[in-house]
């Protein structure tokens, strides 16, 4: 009996040595990142788990459980690999943040707390009650039977840009301008136009950046363009001039108006409506304001905290050209481009609902 036990112990020691050799080999090979990365995940998983598990199972099956319980033996021989399958060793550390940057500050600028309400930022001499303008019927009519555009989206200040995705800082010399149409307001206009067209609302998107050559002549150039579009397509009843804002707090920091929907960070929006208070030939501005109020009310019902207060201004902003026109400020220069695009998706849903249910 003693001789049998001695033979069993010798076999156990030999098997244990074999297991340790296999482990040492795995650690040596997989410790080299280039080798670990070159191996398919399935191979790495096999080496790291299944082979060792099978080896232990065979050993426990061969020898009696009186020497060691399988569970405790597995637990007391942990396998530690310095190379992790699937890890990208070319991106081991996040990009360094440049020196001297300014971090942005996020704020909810909807103007209310719990209960959504129609709020107005009035910069005119007119006395306006948005609740009195709230209606369930459009003050003008879209042609819902036409295939020609009924909505025009353009960008007077097309070079207004955003921060890249995932960035929450800027450098003091940032201009917040870009001609890259994937990073500026043109990209946001595309998201809105695509959503409206997909919903059966014929929309034309003018991607020209009218401030690229001359900032001072931007409104003149965009007005001429809007006239040409309306002459070509008289069915256009709504002109959306899509911008982004620039908001600075008392400390001189750029602020991004932001909220959250279903865990997605989203830029807040603001409707800007022009008047004839500064002398422009724009007698029907209340039609635009009524339309904006309808959109604001729908947004408050469907996506509370998405909208900042409606902004009523003295200048006309070319809104005399069509009966359903407004400026749409999508976030600010401190928002990221993906936050702005998320906001455009939600605004599209609001516009679509008003278009079909209240037209």
C-alpha positions as CSV (number, residue, x, y, z in Angstrom):
1,X,0.0,0.0,0.0
2,X,2.8,2.4,0.9
3,X,4.5,1.6,-2.4
4,X,1.2,2.4,-4.3
5,X,0.8,5.7,-2.5
6,X,4.5,6.6,-3.3
7,X,3.9,5.9,-7.0
8,X,0.8,8.0,-7.0
9,X,2.6,10.9,-5.4
10,X,5.4,10.6,-7.9
11,X,2.8,10.7,-10.7
12,X,1.1,13.7,-9.1
13,X,4.4,15.6,-8.9
14,X,5.3,14.8,-12.6
15,X,1.9,16.0,-13.7
16,X,2.2,19.1,-11.6
17,X,5.5,19.9,-13.1
18,X,4.0,19.4,-16.6
19,X,1.2,21.9,-15.7
20,X,3.7,24.4,-14.4
21,X,5.8,24.1,-17.5
22,X,2.7,24.8,-19.7
23,X,1.8,27.8,-17.5
24,X,5.4,29.1,-17.7
25,X,5.3,28.7,-21.5
26,X,2.0,30.6,-21.8
27,X,3.2,33.5,-19.6
28,X,6.5,33.8,-21.6
29,X,4.7,33.8,-25.0
30,X,1.7,35.9,-24.1
31,X,3.8,38.5,-22.2
32,X,5.0,39.7,-25.5
33,X,2.2,42.1,-26.7
34,X,3.0,41.7,-30.4
35,X,2.6,37.9,-30.1
36,X,-0.6,38.2,-28.0
37,X,-2.1,40.6,-30.4
38,X,-1.2,38.4,-33.4
39,X,-3.0,35.4,-32.0
40,X,-6.8,35.2,-32.7
41,X,-9.0,35.7,-29.7
42,X,-10.2,32.1,-29.9
43,X,-6.6,30.8,-29.7
44,X,-5.8,33.1,-26.8
45,X,-8.9,32.0,-24.9
46,X,-8.0,28.3,-25.5
47,X,-4.5,28.8,-24.2
48,X,-5.6,30.9,-21.2
49,X,-8.5,28.8,-20.1
50,X,-9.6,25.6,-21.8
51,X,-6.2,23.8,-22.1
52,X,-5.5,24.4,-18.4
53,X,-9.0,23.4,-17.4
54,X,-8.8,20.2,-19.3
55,X,-5.3,19.4,-17.9
56,X,-6.6,19.8,-14.3
57,X,-9.7,17.8,-15.0
58,X,-7.6,14.9,-16.4
59,X,-5.3,15.1,-13.4
60,X,-8.2,15.0,-10.9
61,X,-9.9,12.1,-12.7
62,X,-6.6,10.1,-12.6
63,X,-5.9,10.6,-8.9
64,X,-8.1,10.2,-5.9
65,X,-9.8,13.2,-4.4
66,X,-8.2,12.3,-1.0
67,X,-5.1,14.2,-2.0
68,X,-6.8,17.5,-3.1
69,X,-10.3,18.8,-3.9
70,X,-10.5,19.9,-7.6
71,X,-12.2,23.3,-6.6
72,X,-9.6,24.3,-4.1
73,X,-6.7,23.2,-6.4
74,X,-8.0,25.4,-9.3
75,X,-8.5,28.3,-7.0
76,X,-5.0,28.1,-5.5
77,X,-3.3,28.1,-9.0
78,X,-4.5,31.4,-10.6
79,X,-3.3,32.1,-14.1
80,X,-2.1,35.6,-14.6
81,X,-1.2,36.8,-18.1
82,X,0.5,40.1,-18.7
83,X,-0.9,40.3,-22.2
84,X,-4.7,40.4,-22.5
85,X,-6.4,39.0,-25.6
86,X,-8.2,41.7,-27.6
87,X,-6.4,44.6,-26.0
88,X,-5.1,47.2,-28.4
89,X,-1.5,47.7,-27.4
90,X,-1.2,50.6,-29.9
91,X,-3.6,52.7,-27.8
92,X,-2.5,51.9,-24.2
93,X,-3.0,55.5,-23.0
94,X,-5.6,58.1,-23.9
95,X,-4.4,61.1,-25.9
96,X,-2.8,63.7,-23.7
97,X,-4.7,66.9,-23.1
98,X,-2.7,69.9,-24.4
99,X,-1.4,72.5,-21.9
100,X,-3.3,75.7,-21.3
101,X,-6.7,74.4,-22.4
102,X,-10.0,75.8,-21.1
103,X,-12.7,73.3,-20.1
104,X,-16.3,73.8,-21.1
105,X,-19.1,74.1,-18.6
106,X,-22.4,72.3,-19.3
107,X,-25.7,74.0,-18.4
108,X,-29.4,73.3,-18.7
109,X,-30.8,76.6,-20.1
110,X,-34.4,75.6,-20.7
111,X,-35.5,78.3,-18.2
112,X,-37.8,76.1,-16.1
113,X,-37.4,73.4,-13.5
114,X,-40.0,70.7,-13.4
115,X,-43.0,71.8,-15.5
116,X,-42.3,72.8,-19.1
117,X,-43.6,76.2,-20.1
118,X,-43.6,78.5,-23.0
119,X,-41.0,81.1,-22.2
120,X,-39.9,84.1,-24.3
121,X,-36.6,86.0,-24.4
122,X,-38.0,89.3,-25.8
123,X,-35.5,91.8,-27.1
124,X,-38.1,93.9,-28.9
125,X,-40.5,96.6,-27.8
126,X,-43.5,94.4,-28.5
127,X,-45.6,92.9,-25.7
128,X,-46.0,89.2,-26.5
129,X,-47.8,86.3,-24.8
130,X,-46.7,83.0,-26.3
131,X,-49.6,81.2,-24.6
132,X,-52.0,83.4,-26.5
133,X,-50.3,82.4,-29.7
134,X,-50.3,78.7,-29.0
135,X,-52.6,77.0,-31.5
136,X,-53.4,73.6,-33.0
137,X,-53.6,74.9,-36.5
138,X,-50.8,76.2,-38.7
139,X,-51.1,79.9,-39.6
140,X,-50.2,78.9,-43.2
141,X,-50.5,75.7,-45.3
142,X,-47.9,73.3,-46.7
143,X,-48.6,71.6,-50.0
144,X,-48.6,68.0,-48.7
145,X,-49.3,66.6,-52.2
146,X,-46.2,67.9,-53.9
147,X,-42.8,66.3,-54.6
148,X,-41.2,69.7,-54.7
149,X,-39.4,71.0,-51.7
150,X,-41.6,72.6,-49.0
151,X,-38.7,73.2,-46.6
152,X,-35.4,74.9,-47.2
153,X,-32.4,74.5,-44.8
154,X,-29.5,76.8,-45.3
155,X,-26.6,78.2,-43.3
156,X,-25.9,82.0,-43.2
157,X,-23.0,81.2,-40.9
158,X,-22.0,77.8,-42.3
159,X,-18.5,77.8,-40.8
160,X,-19.8,77.8,-37.3
161,X,-18.3,74.7,-35.8
162,X,-18.4,72.4,-32.8
163,X,-15.9,70.5,-30.6
164,X,-15.0,67.0,-31.8
165,X,-16.8,64.1,-30.4
166,X,-15.6,63.3,-26.8
167,X,-13.8,66.6,-26.3
168,X,-14.7,68.9,-23.5
169,X,-12.0,71.6,-23.8
170,X,-10.7,74.2,-26.2
171,X,-7.6,76.2,-26.5
172,X,-7.6,80.0,-25.9
173,X,-6.9,80.7,-29.6
174,X,-9.8,78.6,-30.8
175,X,-11.9,80.4,-33.5
176,X,-14.7,77.9,-33.4
177,X,-14.9,78.1,-37.2
178,X,-14.3,75.4,-39.8
179,X,-14.9,74.7,-43.4
180,X,-15.1,71.0,-42.7
181,X,-18.7,70.2,-43.3
182,X,-18.5,67.1,-41.0
183,X,-17.6,69.3,-38.0
184,X,-19.7,72.5,-38.6
185,X,-23.4,73.3,-38.7
186,X,-23.7,72.0,-42.2
187,X,-23.4,68.4,-40.8
188,X,-26.2,69.2,-38.4
189,X,-28.3,70.5,-41.3
190,X,-27.7,67.3,-43.2
191,X,-29.0,65.2,-40.3
192,X,-32.2,67.4,-40.1
193,X,-32.7,67.4,-43.9
194,X,-32.2,63.6,-44.2
195,X,-34.8,63.0,-41.4
196,X,-37.4,65.3,-43.0
197,X,-37.0,63.8,-46.4
198,X,-37.2,60.2,-45.0
199,X,-40.5,61.2,-43.4
200,X,-41.9,62.4,-46.7
201,X,-41.4,66.1,-46.1
202,X,-39.6,67.3,-49.3
203,X,-36.6,69.3,-48.1
204,X,-33.7,70.9,-49.9
205,X,-30.5,71.5,-48.0
206,X,-28.2,74.3,-49.2
207,X,-24.7,73.4,-48.0
208,X,-23.1,76.6,-49.0
209,X,-21.3,78.4,-46.2
210,X,-22.3,82.0,-46.8
211,X,-19.8,83.4,-44.3
212,X,-16.8,81.6,-45.8
213,X,-15.8,84.4,-48.2
214,X,-17.2,87.4,-46.3
215,X,-18.7,87.3,-42.8
216,X,-20.2,90.8,-43.1
217,X,-22.0,89.9,-46.4
218,X,-23.3,86.6,-45.1
219,X,-26.9,87.6,-44.6
220,X,-27.0,89.4,-47.9
221,X,-25.7,86.3,-49.7
222,X,-28.0,83.9,-47.9
223,X,-31.0,86.2,-48.6
224,X,-30.2,86.2,-52.3
225,X,-29.8,82.4,-52.2
226,X,-33.1,81.9,-50.4
227,X,-34.9,84.0,-53.0
228,X,-33.4,81.9,-55.8
229,X,-34.5,78.7,-54.1
230,X,-38.1,80.1,-53.6
231,X,-38.3,81.3,-57.2
232,X,-37.2,77.8,-58.3
233,X,-39.6,76.1,-55.9
234,X,-42.6,78.3,-55.0
235,X,-43.8,75.4,-52.8
236,X,-41.2,76.3,-50.2
237,X,-43.1,77.6,-47.1
238,X,-40.5,77.2,-44.4
239,X,-36.9,78.4,-44.4
240,X,-34.7,77.2,-41.6
241,X,-31.5,79.1,-41.1
242,X,-29.5,76.7,-39.0
243,X,-26.8,78.2,-36.7
244,X,-25.1,77.4,-33.5
245,X,-24.8,79.8,-30.6
246,X,-21.8,81.1,-28.5
247,X,-22.4,81.4,-24.8
248,X,-19.9,82.8,-22.3
249,X,-20.4,82.9,-18.5
250,X,-19.3,85.6,-16.1
251,X,-15.9,84.0,-15.8
252,X,-15.3,84.1,-19.6
253,X,-15.8,80.4,-20.0
254,X,-17.6,78.9,-23.0
255,X,-20.8,77.2,-21.9
256,X,-22.6,74.5,-23.7
257,X,-26.4,74.2,-23.3
258,X,-26.9,70.5,-22.8
259,X,-29.5,68.0,-21.6
260,X,-29.8,64.2,-21.7
261,X,-32.3,61.9,-23.3
262,X,-32.2,58.1,-22.7
263,X,-28.6,58.5,-21.6
264,X,-27.5,60.4,-24.7
265,X,-25.9,63.8,-24.2
266,X,-27.9,66.3,-26.4
267,X,-27.4,69.9,-27.3
268,X,-30.3,72.3,-26.4
269,X,-32.0,74.2,-29.2
270,X,-33.3,77.8,-29.5
271,X,-35.8,79.2,-32.0
272,X,-34.9,82.8,-33.0
273,X,-37.7,84.8,-34.6
274,X,-37.2,88.2,-36.3
275,X,-39.6,91.2,-36.4
276,X,-39.9,94.6,-38.1
277,X,-39.0,96.4,-34.8
278,X,-35.7,97.6,-36.4
279,X,-37.5,98.9,-39.5
280,X,-37.4,95.9,-41.8
281,X,-40.2,95.3,-44.3
282,X,-41.6,92.3,-42.4
283,X,-45.2,93.0,-41.4
284,X,-46.2,89.3,-41.0
285,X,-43.6,88.3,-38.5
286,X,-46.3,87.0,-36.1
287,X,-47.0,84.2,-38.5
288,X,-43.4,83.0,-38.0
289,X,-43.7,83.5,-34.3
290,X,-46.9,81.5,-34.2
291,X,-45.2,78.6,-36.1
292,X,-42.3,78.8,-33.7
293,X,-44.6,78.7,-30.7
294,X,-46.3,75.5,-32.1
295,X,-42.9,73.8,-32.5
296,X,-41.8,75.0,-29.0
297,X,-45.0,73.6,-27.4
298,X,-44.6,70.3,-29.2
299,X,-41.0,70.1,-28.1
300,X,-42.0,70.8,-24.4
301,X,-44.5,68.0,-24.6
302,X,-42.3,65.4,-26.2
303,X,-38.8,66.3,-25.1
304,X,-38.8,68.5,-22.0
305,X,-35.6,70.5,-21.5
306,X,-34.6,70.3,-25.1
307,X,-35.6,73.9,-26.0
308,X,-34.3,77.1,-24.6
309,X,-36.8,80.0,-24.5
310,X,-37.9,81.4,-27.8
311,X,-35.8,84.4,-28.8
312,X,-37.6,87.4,-30.3
313,X,-35.4,89.9,-32.0
314,X,-35.6,93.4,-33.6
315,X,-33.9,92.4,-36.9
316,X,-35.8,90.4,-39.5
317,X,-33.0,87.9,-40.3
318,X,-34.4,87.5,-43.8
319,X,-37.5,85.8,-42.4
320,X,-39.9,87.9,-44.5
321,X,-39.2,85.7,-47.5
322,X,-41.4,82.8,-46.3
323,X,-44.3,82.5,-44.0
324,X,-42.8,79.8,-41.8
325,X,-39.2,80.9,-41.3
326,X,-37.0,81.0,-38.2
327,X,-33.4,80.6,-37.1
328,X,-32.6,77.4,-35.3
329,X,-29.6,77.7,-32.9
330,X,-28.3,74.1,-32.3
331,X,-26.2,74.1,-29.2
332,X,-23.1,76.4,-28.9
333,X,-19.5,76.3,-29.9
334,X,-18.8,74.4,-26.6
335,X,-21.0,71.5,-27.6
336,X,-19.6,68.5,-29.5
337,X,-20.7,67.8,-33.0
338,X,-22.5,64.6,-32.0
339,X,-24.5,66.4,-29.3
340,X,-25.6,68.8,-32.0
341,X,-26.6,66.1,-34.4
342,X,-28.6,64.3,-31.7
343,X,-30.5,67.5,-31.1
344,X,-31.2,67.7,-34.9
345,X,-32.7,64.2,-34.8
346,X,-35.1,65.2,-32.0
347,X,-36.1,68.5,-33.7
348,X,-36.9,66.5,-36.9
349,X,-39.3,64.4,-34.9
350,X,-41.0,67.5,-33.5
351,X,-41.2,69.1,-36.9
352,X,-42.6,66.0,-38.5
353,X,-45.3,65.7,-35.8
354,X,-46.4,69.3,-36.3
355,X,-46.4,69.0,-40.1
356,X,-48.6,65.9,-40.2
357,X,-50.9,66.4,-37.2
358,X,-51.6,70.1,-37.4
359,X,-51.3,70.9,-41.1
